[in-house]
Amino acid sequence: MTKLYVYGIVGATHFDVKLPNGHDEAPVFAIVSGDLAVAVSSLERSAVEASAANVWLHENVLSALMEGHAVLPMRFGTIATGAAQLLGDIVKRRGQLMKDLTRLDGKVEIALRISGKNREKVEQRIAGQIVDTNVTQGVAYLQEKQQNLYGSFYTQSSVQCARRAIRSQLDPFIVEAIWPTDEPQMLPFRASCLIKKGDIARFVQTVDDVVVKVSDIRVTCTGPWAPYSFVGQSGSEAET
């Protein structure tokens, strides 16, 4: 039985851009529900392997859609049994879908990965304090405890410093963001940022400037992506 592989939803009754073929070289077409259109392709199987090629194919369809539309992306591997199921789901969610399309129009997601450049050196230096095999068991215990306390302080301090440094520079470009909580945690950590398409170049340049100014952190950004992390969000800054 033929199924439908679902890529994303746009606020239009047709696609204004040329789309690449979907999985199994099947053409991508629109299933229309009122003023919404769902980008789908026919599929003769019940699942699609999460290989690099298949994931990028999914992303390429979404990227093409984003050239002409605000897009609510569907997660890789989303499959509907048929048009009736898909349309029924759209009807139930129409209110939220319309709100998301309005809120996310003209915006993209940038993913950040923040890590510490010098953390390994610090940990090696700490570990070196308890290598001496001649120390007593009690001294070794105290040194190990000191290592854990110092390491915990280093981690918490690095996370907060990195976070403050990045946000002080990037917040002016960010419409919405999903940052880690303020609870102590290990580096690296990740953040998702929703920004306007027109700010992509300046945002990436600012990330590079932050890395130059703050010598002990490394920031990697990837994207622009369809705004996966912000579909269904309240519209305010979120913490995870």
Secondary structure, DSSP 8 states (H G I E B T S, - for coil): --EEEEEEEESSSS-SS-----GGG---EEEEETTEEEEEEEESSS-----HHHHHHHHHHHHHHHTTS-EEE--TT-EES-HHHHHHHHHHHHHHHHHHHHHHTTEEEEEEEEEESSHHHHHHHHHHTT--TTS-HHHHHHHHHHHHHHHHHHHHHHHHHHHHHHHHHHGGGEEEEEE--SS---S-EEEEEEEEGGGHHHHHHHHHHHHHHSTTEEEEEEEEE--GGGTT--SS-EE-
